Amino acid sequence: MKSVALVTGGAKRLGREMACMLANAGYDIALHYRSSKSAAHEVRTEIERIGRRCFCVRGDLKDPEFYPQCIDTVTKTLGAISLLINNASIFEKIPFEDSGQKTFNDYFDVHVRAPFFLSQAYALTGAKGAIINILDSGADRYGQEAFVYTLSKKSLKELTLMLAKTLAPNIRVNGICPGPILPPADADRHYLNAVAENTPMKQPGNVNDILSALHYLMQSDYVNGEILYVDGGQRLM
Ligand SMILES: NC(=O)c1ccc[n+]([C@@H]2O[C@H](COP(=O)([O-])OP(=O)(O)OC[C@H]3O[C@@H](n4cnc5c(N)ncnc54)[C@H](OP(=O)(O)O)[C@@H]3O)[C@@H](O)[C@H]2O)c1
């Protein structure tokens, strides 16, 4: 059977790695991006070299009109979606007192509203398949450095569990909670190592740890409503 995966924020970093891994596993890829056009096209070239189709779909996940359009265009171009990965994200350390309406809306748009309505539009196509939401180890903690980021990832975790109940048996819904894997775009390896020092494993994870979790979830047909922590135990601190 033909397999089609839609990866949001797939042009760079973890999204790019997941898209290429899925292409190697036989999926055609709908690669969503917002501003990283040339990076997205590079990934498309790489995926086509692997021998799979890749369709780049551009859109801002803060635009509500984009959600049904995205699912519709991908389905018409590549066929029924069998895997949706809600990966796109924003991250800044903004404390509670500095978190205004815009910050609140931006984080909830990208981390909650977009996964909610993409999942709804996907489910309404009647396709069978799976959704994997990329969360954060912080979804289980009460860190205050990035207040709305953490709150929105907590909400995405709850959405994951509610959808697992609601969309089964047609669509399985699971989550992956990364810990320190890649430094934020504006930080370096020293930052990552310092964060990782405060985890039980005392070192960062690597991209392959996330890909192993994805591989497990995508092929495990009876796993639904599971949250896989790939965080070296960071959530326990
Ligand atoms: N990196 C880590 O170690 C780590 C740790 C914990 C959790 N995570 C989670 O793992 C996932 C991937 O992490 P990452 O660091 O690879 O992600 P990232 O680089 O921070 O973001 C991925 C993509 O999200 C897209 N995006 C942001 N705002 C958007 C918007 N309004 N509309 C559409 N797309 C938007 C961007 O696309 P464009 O570039 O095209 O604009 C960006 O390239 C995220 O969900 C993150 O929260 C990562």
The ligand as an SDF file (V2000), in Angstrom:
LIG
                    3D

 48 52  0  0  0  0  0  0  0  0999 V2000
   15.6690   20.3740   19.3820 N   0  0  0  0  0  0  0  0  0  0  0  0
   15.4870   19.7330   20.5300 C   0  0  0  0  0  0  0  0  0  0  0  0
   16.4330   19.2580   21.1700 O   0  0  0  0  0  0  0  0  0  0  0  0
   14.0990   19.5900   21.0800 C   0  0  0  0  0  0  0  0  0  0  0  0
   13.9100   19.4290   22.4590 C   0  0  0  0  0  0  0  0  0  0  0  0
   12.6180   19.3000   22.9490 C   0  0  0  0  0  0  0  0  0  0  0  0
   11.5390   19.3160   22.0710 C   0  0  0  0  0  0  0  0  0  0  0  0
   11.7610   19.4700   20.7270 N   0  0  0  0  0  0  0  0  0  0  0  0
   10.6020   19.4770   19.8320 C   0  0  0  0  0  0  0  0  0  0  0  0
   10.9390   18.7380   18.6610 O   0  0  0  0  0  0  0  0  0  0  0  0
   10.3650   19.3630   17.5010 C   0  0  0  0  0  0  0  0  0  0  0  0
   11.4610   19.6910   16.4990 C   0  0  0  0  0  0  0  0  0  0  0  0
   12.4420   20.4860   17.1370 O   0  0  0  0  0  0  0  0  0  0  0  0
   13.3980   21.4360   16.2780 P   0  0  0  0  0  0  0  0  0  0  0  0
   14.3210   22.0490   17.2570 O   0  0  0  0  0  0  0  0  0  0  0  0
   13.9220   20.6770   15.1160 O   0  0  0  0  0  0  0  0  0  0  0  0
   12.3110   22.5120   15.7580 O   0  0  0  0  0  0  0  0  0  0  0  0
   12.5600   24.0360   15.2770 P   0  0  0  0  0  0  0  0  0  0  0  0
   13.7920   24.0630   14.4820 O   0  0  0  0  0  0  0  0  0  0  0  0
   12.4700   24.9320   16.4630 O   0  0  0  0  0  0  0  0  0  0  0  0
   11.2580   24.3170   14.3940 O   0  0  0  0  0  0  0  0  0  0  0  0
   10.8910   23.4890   13.2990 C   0  0  0  0  0  0  0  0  0  0  0  0
   10.1920   24.2910   12.2470 C   0  0  0  0  0  0  0  0  0  0  0  0
    8.9610   24.8270   12.7280 O   0  0  0  0  0  0  0  0  0  0  0  0
    8.5430   25.7370   11.7190 C   0  0  0  0  0  0  0  0  0  0  0  0
    7.6280   26.7760   12.2220 N   0  0  0  0  0  0  0  0  0  0  0  0
    7.7910   27.6090   13.2730 C   0  0  0  0  0  0  0  0  0  0  0  0
    6.7600   28.4890   13.3330 N   0  0  0  0  0  0  0  0  0  0  0  0
    5.9310   28.1970   12.2930 C   0  0  0  0  0  0  0  0  0  0  0  0
    4.7220   28.7520   11.8050 C   0  0  0  0  0  0  0  0  0  0  0  0
    4.1200   29.8030   12.3810 N   0  0  0  0  0  0  0  0  0  0  0  0
    4.1670   28.2010   10.7030 N   0  0  0  0  0  0  0  0  0  0  0  0
    4.7450   27.1660   10.1040 C   0  0  0  0  0  0  0  0  0  0  0  0
    5.9000   26.5930   10.5020 N   0  0  0  0  0  0  0  0  0  0  0  0
    6.4910   27.1130   11.5850 C   0  0  0  0  0  0  0  0  0  0  0  0
    9.8210   26.3880   11.1540 C   0  0  0  0  0  0  0  0  0  0  0  0
    9.7280   26.2900    9.7270 O   0  0  0  0  0  0  0  0  0  0  0  0
   10.4850   27.3350    8.7220 P   0  0  0  0  0  0  0  0  0  0  0  0
   11.9420   27.1980    9.0620 O   0  0  0  0  0  0  0  0  0  0  0  0
   10.1490   26.8290    7.3730 O   0  0  0  0  0  0  0  0  0  0  0  0
    9.9290   28.6920    9.0180 O   0  0  0  0  0  0  0  0  0  0  0  0
   10.9470   25.5290   11.7460 C   0  0  0  0  0  0  0  0  0  0  0  0
   11.9460   25.1820   10.8190 O   0  0  0  0  0  0  0  0  0  0  0  0
    9.6200   20.6050   18.0040 C   0  0  0  0  0  0  0  0  0  0  0  0
    8.2560   20.3000   18.1760 O   0  0  0  0  0  0  0  0  0  0  0  0
   10.2750   20.8880   19.3510 C   0  0  0  0  0  0  0  0  0  0  0  0
    9.4330   21.5600   20.2600 O   0  0  0  0  0  0  0  0  0  0  0  0
   13.0100   19.6200   20.2220 C   0  0  0  0  0  0  0  0  0  0  0  0
  1  2  1  0
  2  3  2  0
  2  4  1  0
  4  5  1  0
  4 48  2  0
  5  6  2  0
  6  7  1  0
  7  8  2  0
  8  9  1  0
  8 48  1  0
  9 10  1  0
  9 46  1  0
 10 11  1  0
 11 12  1  0
 11 44  1  0
 12 13  1  0
 13 14  1  0
 14 15  2  0
 14 16  1  0
 14 17  1  0
 17 18  1  0
 18 19  2  0
 18 20  1  0
 18 21  1  0
 21 22  1  0
 22 23  1  0
 23 24  1  0
 23 42  1  0
 24 25  1  0
 25 26  1  0
 25 36  1  0
 26 27  1  0
 26 35  1  0
 27 28  2  0
 28 29  1  0
 29 30  1  0
 29 35  2  0
 30 31  1  0
 30 32  2  0
 32 33  1  0
 33 34  2  0
 34 35  1  0
 36 37  1  0
 36 42  1  0
 37 38  1  0
 38 39  2  0
 38 40  1  0
 38 41  1  0
 42 43  1  0
 44 45  1  0
 44 46  1  0
 46 47  1  0
M  CHG  2   8   1  16  -1
M  END
$$$$
